[in-house]
Amino acid sequence: MHSRCLDAIIKQMKIGVRYETIYRYDRAVRFSPHDVRLFPRTDRFVQMTRLDFRTQPETTVRFGRDVFDNVVASCFFDHPSEMLELRLAIDVEATKKNPFDFVLSRRAVQMPFNYEEDIASIICVYCKRQTDKAISLPGWRPPSQESPRETVATLVELTEALHQTISYERREEGAAQSPAETLRRQRGACRDTAVLLSEMLRDLGLAARVVSGYLAGGEGSRAEGSLHAWTEVFLPGAGWIGLDPTNGIFCNDSFIPAAVGLRPADITPISGSFYHRGRIPAEMKSRLELITL
């Protein structure tokens, strides 16, 4: 079939992202530079067709990319204010995606496996555990040299096991829990289970990274209507494959990534601070709307 015919039958979903965060203070404060990582990482499945980013008070905004190739908007505020408002309107075209439409290289069909030397030298930083202790999920048996297992089936099983074990709780603010705390509580926000899965994958010798972004068209899904976080694992022959332990699934075209990194701090949607002598009460409100266009 000619490429034109293929293009004609490829289904696309048009999504509007409308996001705002408002900080209010009892009196005027000064702001440090703020970095914003809320912009889609585009590829052949995700294309951005509109971008409107505004701040109040108005500021100088410079767009760049960080070491993970995330788009970062750096905002520089010159004057004190009692309020800081960030508004974002994005339109995205997402192409229909089968999350299992990939072919693994021969050496990666079963786990455990080792990356080829040239690949390992590049992605080794993603294989290093970011916490002190190895993670063990009760009732789940990892593959071993004595008992190898099919790679995709193992990842499906592990992702589903975390979905069944960790109850979801929405927590808009605060740092991610440690993997040990998430397992102990058996509760966590999406960023907590994403960190937990990343560490478990690293313990299996795999390269893993955490992802933040949007989950569109996920009616009934955990984390629906809020910023979402999940995990990506590098599989030879397939590349970076998304796994969502919060919902127990591989990531399809409903997932729109905005930032990737080793740690939650690398994918923080908005980072920055304010300055004032003495303590001052502050209030933050955020709202996210995902609409089908």
C-alpha positions as CSV (number, residue, x, y, z in Angstrom):
1,M,0.0,0.0,0.0
2,H,1.3,3.5,-0.9
3,S,2.3,5.9,1.9
4,R,-0.5,8.3,0.8
5,C,-3.1,5.5,1.4
6,L,-1.5,4.7,4.8
7,D,-1.6,8.4,5.8
8,A,-5.3,8.5,4.9
9,I,-6.3,5.7,7.2
10,I,-4.2,6.7,10.2
11,K,-6.5,8.0,12.8
12,Q,-5.7,11.1,14.7
13,M,-7.1,12.5,18.0
14,K,-7.0,16.3,18.4
15,I,-6.6,17.4,22.0
16,G,-6.7,20.8,23.7
17,V,-4.7,21.2,26.9
18,R,-5.8,24.1,29.1
19,Y,-3.7,24.6,32.2
20,E,-3.4,27.3,34.8
21,T,-1.6,27.7,38.1
22,I,-2.1,30.7,40.4
23,Y,0.0,31.6,43.4
24,R,-1.4,34.3,45.8
25,Y,0.5,36.0,48.7
26,D,-0.6,38.3,51.5
27,R,1.8,41.0,50.2
28,A,4.1,41.7,47.3
29,V,7.0,39.3,47.0
30,R,9.9,38.9,44.6
31,F,10.4,35.8,42.4
32,S,13.3,33.8,41.4
33,P,13.5,32.6,37.8
34,H,10.8,29.9,37.2
35,D,11.3,27.0,34.8
36,V,8.2,25.5,33.2
37,R,8.2,21.9,31.8
38,L,4.6,21.5,30.5
39,F,5.2,21.4,26.7
40,P,4.6,18.2,24.7
41,R,7.6,16.2,23.6
42,T,6.8,15.9,19.9
43,D,7.5,12.8,17.7
44,R,5.7,11.0,14.9
45,F,2.8,10.2,17.2
46,V,2.5,13.6,18.9
47,Q,2.5,17.0,17.1
48,M,1.8,20.4,18.6
49,T,-0.3,22.7,16.4
50,R,-0.9,25.6,18.9
51,L,1.0,27.1,21.8
52,D,-0.1,30.1,23.9
53,F,1.9,30.6,27.1
54,R,1.2,33.7,29.3
55,T,2.2,34.9,32.7
56,Q,0.9,37.6,35.0
57,P,2.8,39.7,35.8
58,E,4.1,39.7,32.3
59,T,7.7,38.6,32.0
60,T,10.6,37.7,29.7
61,V,10.2,34.1,28.6
62,R,13.1,32.2,27.0
63,F,12.6,28.8,25.5
64,G,15.3,26.2,25.6
65,R,16.0,22.5,26.2
66,D,17.5,20.8,29.2
67,V,20.0,17.8,29.3
68,F,17.0,15.4,28.8
69,D,15.9,17.3,25.7
70,N,12.8,18.6,27.4
71,V,11.4,22.0,26.3
72,V,11.8,24.4,29.1
73,A,10.3,27.9,29.4
74,S,12.5,30.1,31.7
75,C,10.5,33.0,33.1
76,F,12.3,36.1,34.6
77,F,10.2,38.4,36.8
78,D,11.5,41.9,37.3
79,H,9.1,43.4,39.8
80,P,7.4,42.3,43.1
81,S,3.8,41.1,42.9
82,E,1.1,39.7,45.2
83,M,0.2,37.1,42.6
84,L,1.9,34.9,40.0
85,E,-0.3,33.4,37.3
86,L,0.9,30.9,34.6
87,R,-1.6,30.0,31.8
88,L,-1.0,27.5,29.0
89,A,-3.1,26.6,26.0
90,I,-1.9,23.9,23.7
91,D,-3.5,22.0,20.9
92,V,-2.1,18.6,20.0
93,E,-2.6,16.0,17.3
94,A,-2.0,12.5,18.6
95,T,-1.8,9.6,16.0
96,K,-3.4,6.3,16.9
97,K,-0.8,4.1,18.5
98,N,-0.7,0.4,19.4
99,P,1.6,0.2,22.5
100,F,2.7,-3.3,21.5
101,D,3.5,-2.5,17.9
102,F,7.3,-3.0,18.1
103,V,9.9,-5.7,17.5
104,L,12.5,-6.5,20.1
105,S,16.1,-7.4,19.1
106,R,16.9,-11.1,19.5
107,R,18.9,-10.6,22.7
108,A,16.0,-8.7,24.4
109,V,13.2,-11.2,23.8
110,Q,13.8,-12.8,27.2
111,M,14.8,-11.4,30.6
112,P,17.3,-11.0,32.1
113,F,19.4,-9.7,29.3
114,N,22.4,-7.3,29.0
115,Y,22.5,-4.3,26.7
116,E,25.1,-4.4,24.0
117,E,28.3,-2.5,25.0
118,D,27.7,0.5,22.6
119,I,24.2,1.0,23.9
120,A,25.1,0.4,27.6
121,S,27.8,3.1,27.4
122,I,25.2,5.7,26.4
123,I,22.2,4.7,28.6
124,C,24.1,3.4,31.7
125,V,23.0,6.4,33.8
126,Y,19.4,5.3,33.5
127,C,20.4,1.8,34.8
128,K,21.7,3.1,38.1
129,R,19.4,2.9,41.1
130,Q,18.5,6.3,42.6
131,T,17.7,4.9,46.0
132,D,19.9,2.9,48.5
133,K,18.0,-0.3,48.7
134,A,16.8,-2.9,46.2
135,I,13.0,-3.1,45.9
136,S,11.1,-6.3,46.4
137,L,7.4,-6.5,45.5
138,P,5.7,-9.1,47.7
139,G,4.3,-12.0,45.7
140,W,6.1,-11.0,42.5
141,R,8.9,-13.3,41.2
142,P,11.5,-11.5,39.0
143,P,13.1,-13.4,36.1
144,S,16.6,-14.9,36.7
145,Q,19.3,-16.7,34.7
146,E,18.0,-20.0,36.1
147,S,14.4,-19.0,35.2
148,P,14.3,-16.6,32.3
149,R,11.0,-15.1,31.2
150,E,9.5,-13.5,28.1
151,T,10.3,-9.7,28.3
152,V,7.0,-8.1,27.2
153,A,4.9,-10.5,29.3
154,T,7.1,-9.9,32.3
155,L,6.7,-6.1,32.0
156,V,2.9,-6.4,31.5
157,E,2.8,-8.6,34.6
158,L,4.9,-6.2,36.7
159,T,3.0,-3.1,35.6
160,E,-0.4,-4.8,36.4
161,A,1.0,-6.1,39.8
162,L,1.8,-2.5,40.9
163,H,-1.6,-1.3,39.8
164,Q,-3.2,-4.0,41.9
165,T,-0.9,-3.5,44.9
166,I,-0.7,0.3,45.2
167,S,-3.9,2.2,45.8
168,Y,-4.1,5.5,44.1
169,E,-4.3,8.8,46.0
170,R,-4.3,12.2,44.4
171,R,-1.6,14.5,45.9
172,E,-1.1,17.7,44.0
173,E,1.8,19.0,46.1
174,G,5.0,17.7,47.7
175,A,7.9,15.5,46.7
176,A,7.5,11.9,45.5
177,Q,7.6,9.2,48.2
178,S,10.5,6.9,48.4
179,P,9.8,3.4,46.8
180,A,10.1,1.9,50.3
181,E,7.5,4.2,51.7
182,T,5.1,3.6,48.8
183,L,5.4,-0.2,49.3
184,R,5.0,0.2,53.1
185,R,1.9,2.4,52.7
186,Q,0.6,0.5,49.6
187,R,-0.7,3.9,48.6
188,G,0.7,6.6,46.3
189,A,0.2,9.3,43.7
190,C,1.1,8.6,40.1
191,R,4.6,10.0,40.6
192,D,5.2,7.6,43.5
193,T,4.3,4.5,41.5
194,A,6.3,5.8,38.6
195,V,9.4,6.1,40.8
196,L,8.8,2.7,42.3
197,L,8.5,1.0,38.9
198,S,11.6,2.9,37.6
199,E,13.7,1.5,40.5
200,M,12.3,-2.0,40.1
201,L,13.3,-1.9,36.4
202,R,16.8,-0.7,37.3
203,D,17.1,-3.6,39.8
204,L,16.4,-5.9,36.8
205,G,19.3,-4.3,34.9
206,L,17.1,-2.2,32.6
207,A,17.4,1.5,31.7
208,A,14.4,3.4,33.1
209,R,13.2,7.0,33.4
210,V,10.3,8.9,34.9
211,V,7.9,10.9,32.7
212,S,5.4,13.6,33.4
213,G,2.6,14.7,31.0
214,Y,-1.0,14.4,30.2
215,L,-3.5,11.5,30.1
216,A,-6.2,12.4,27.5
217,G,-9.3,10.4,26.8
218,G,-8.8,8.3,29.9
219,E,-12.4,8.3,31.2
220,G,-12.5,6.2,34.4
221,S,-8.7,6.1,34.6
222,R,-6.8,6.9,37.8
223,A,-5.3,10.4,37.6
224,E,-7.9,11.5,35.1
225,G,-8.1,15.3,34.8
226,S,-4.7,16.0,36.4
227,L,-1.1,16.1,35.5
228,H,0.1,12.5,35.2
229,A,3.4,10.6,35.7
230,W,4.5,7.3,34.4
231,T,7.7,5.3,33.5
232,E,9.6,4.5,30.3
233,V,12.0,1.5,29.8
234,F,14.5,1.2,27.1
235,L,14.1,-2.1,25.1
236,P,16.6,-2.8,22.3
237,G,14.8,-2.8,19.0
238,A,11.9,-0.9,20.3
239,G,13.4,2.1,22.0
240,W,11.7,3.9,25.0
241,I,8.4,2.2,25.9
242,G,5.9,3.8,28.2
243,L,4.5,1.8,31.2
244,D,1.8,3.3,33.4
245,P,1.7,1.5,36.8
246,T,-1.0,3.8,38.1
247,N,-3.4,2.3,35.6
248,G,-1.6,-1.0,35.0
249,I,-1.1,-0.6,31.2
250,F,1.4,0.1,28.5
251,C,1.1,3.7,27.2
252,N,-0.9,4.3,24.1
253,D,-1.8,7.5,22.1
254,S,-3.8,8.9,25.1
255,F,-0.4,9.6,26.9
256,I,1.2,12.9,25.9
257,P,4.7,13.2,27.5
258,A,6.0,16.6,28.5
259,A,9.2,15.8,30.4
260,V,11.5,12.9,31.1
261,G,14.3,12.4,33.6
262,L,16.1,10.2,36.0
263,R,14.4,11.6,39.1
264,P,11.1,13.4,39.9
265,A,13.0,16.7,40.3
266,D,14.0,16.4,36.6
267,I,10.3,16.5,35.5
268,T,8.9,19.0,37.9
269,P,6.2,20.9,35.9
270,I,7.0,24.3,37.5
271,S,10.1,25.1,39.6
272,G,11.0,28.3,41.3
273,S,10.6,30.2,44.5
274,F,9.7,33.6,46.0
275,Y,11.5,35.9,48.4
276,H,10.3,38.0,51.3
277,R,11.5,39.0,54.8
278,G,9.9,36.8,57.3
279,R,7.2,34.2,56.8
280,I,4.3,35.0,54.5
281,P,1.2,32.9,53.8
282,A,0.9,31.6,50.3
283,E,-1.9,29.9,48.4
284,M,-1.7,27.9,45.2
285,K,-4.5,26.7,42.9
286,S,-4.1,24.7,39.7
287,R,-6.6,23.6,37.1
288,L,-6.2,21.3,34.1
289,E,-8.7,20.7,31.4
290,L,-8.2,18.3,28.5
291,I,-10.7,18.7,25.7
292,T,-11.4,16.8,22.5
293,L,-11.3,19.2,19.6
